[in-house]
Amino acid sequence: MTTFIELFEDMQTLLGEACLPLESAARRPSGLIMSEALYPELAKAVAMAVYQSNGCRKMHDHVRLYQTLDALGRLKRSLSEDGRIDVGGMDFLEQLGLAVTEILGDDYDSTADRLTTSAMVS
């Protein structure tokens, strides 16, 4: 399973350091995203939403696909309803969602395969 910090490191790899520069020494999600990010406040809000939605207590807690996508969706809806996000920010959230699906989809598929296999054996 993927941890919170691994998720953001993998997203950085997929999206590029210019979009999502990370502070490697961060001890909390609020300090994970560097101010040089393409959308620093939005990226920080994403980090906090993902952390909370997955019930994380530390940076190395595991994250799950649906809880993470739900966090992104709720944030997107909230910001768009309030008119606090532009087209570029919306696209950034979409790119994060695609990256999350690519990264965590493998975790979900292997868990579903294990559950299916164990149900067949029983």
ChimeraX attribute file (.defattr): number of C-alpha atoms within 10 A of each C-alpha:
attribute: neighborCount
match mode: 1-to-1
recipient: residues
	/A:1	14
	/A:2	18
	/A:3	17
	/A:4	22
	/A:5	24
	/A:6	17
	/A:7	20
	/A:8	22
	/A:9	18
	/A:10	17
	/A:11	23
	/A:12	18
	/A:13	14
	/A:14	18
	/A:15	16
	/A:16	12
	/A:17	15
	/A:18	12
	/A:19	18
	/A:20	26
	/A:21	23
	/A:22	20
	/A:23	13
	/A:24	12
	/A:25	8
	/A:26	14
	/A:27	12
	/A:28	14
	/A:29	22
	/A:30	16
	/A:31	16
	/A:32	22
	/A:33	24
	/A:34	19
	/A:35	16
	/A:36	13
	/A:37	17
	/A:38	17
	/A:39	19
	/A:40	16
	/A:41	14
	/A:42	20
	/A:43	24
	/A:44	20
	/A:45	18
	/A:46	22
	/A:47	24
	/A:48	18
	/A:49	20
	/A:50	24
	/A:51	25
	/A:52	15
	/A:53	18
	/A:54	19
	/A:55	13
	/A:56	17
	/A:57	11
	/A:58	14
	/A:59	17
	/A:60	13
	/A:61	16
	/A:62	18
	/A:63	24
	/A:64	20
	/A:65	19
	/A:66	16
	/A:67	17
	/A:68	23
	/A:69	19
	/A:70	16
	/A:71	21
	/A:72	23
	/A:73	15
	/A:74	12
	/A:75	18
	/A:76	19
	/A:77	13
	/A:78	13
	/A:79	16
	/A:80	15
	/A:81	10
	/A:82	8
	/A:83	9
	/A:84	10
	/A:85	15
	/A:86	11
	/A:87	9
	/A:88	11
	/A:89	18
	/A:90	16
	/A:91	11
	/A:92	18
	/A:93	20
	/A:94	15
	/A:95	15
	/A:96	22
	/A:97	20
	/A:98	15
	/A:99	20
	/A:100	22
	/A:101	17
	/A:102	15
	/A:103	19
	/A:104	21
	/A:105	16
	/A:106	14
	/A:107	17
	/A:108	16
	/A:109	11
	/A:110	12
	/A:111	13
	/A:112	12
	/A:113	12
	/A:114	12
	/A:115	12
	/A:116	11
	/A:117	11
	/A:118	10
	/A:119	9
	/A:120	8
	/A:121	7
	/A:122	5
